[in-house]
Amino acid sequence: MKRLAVYCGSASPEDPRYLELAHEVGAELARRGIGVVYGGGKLGLMGAVAKGAKDNGGEVIGIIPEHLVKAEVANHDCDELVTVSGMHERKQRFTDLSDGFVTIPGGVGTMDELWEAMSWSQLGYHTKPVGLLNAFGFYDHLLAFNAKMAEVGFVRPAHQNILIAATSIHELIAKMESYQPHTPIFRMKAEEL
């Protein structure tokens, strides 16, 4: 994996562990020679991921909608800052530029990015690993919900391992590196659906 898209929040929670985690994720990717593709912001966890990568000599590519650049939240310290028209184009660029996706704690926008990466994988728009860093138990309930969708039958058996979860960035990267793509819906027969 040469580059990973990192999905995370632009907020700065009161608990300092979240900003420290984001900085460490960026730093660890840089130490491994993996470039960061992220939302292009300088605030919150986004800014911490970028700083962690840059502090350790890593490549950082920011993808930011033009209305956020105008709001002066863009991180101009990126190696490349790509301005796009909106969120749909932003997520497409994340997919085009990365070899996989890592989601760390975040809010609604982070969930939008994660679920779209999973949906696109399930359909066959990409065959890249989709990782979830469940630090501090932040995503325990989301993982339980994902399991419930599978249990009820809304996630086919072939797609139940799309989401790769781990509690440390080291473990998550190792799991993502050994990811074997599944059969996407676009290649399934009617009786498999």
PyMOL commands that set and color helices and strands:
alter all, ss='L'
color gray80, all
select helices_A, chain A and resi 16-31+44-55+66-70+87-97+108-123+135-137+140-152+157-159+169-177+185-187+190-192
alter helices_A, ss='H'
color red, helices_A
select strands_A, chain A and resi 3-7+35-38+60-65+80-84+101-103+130-133+163-166
alter strands_A, ss='S'
color yellow, strands_A
deselect
rebuild
show_as cartoon
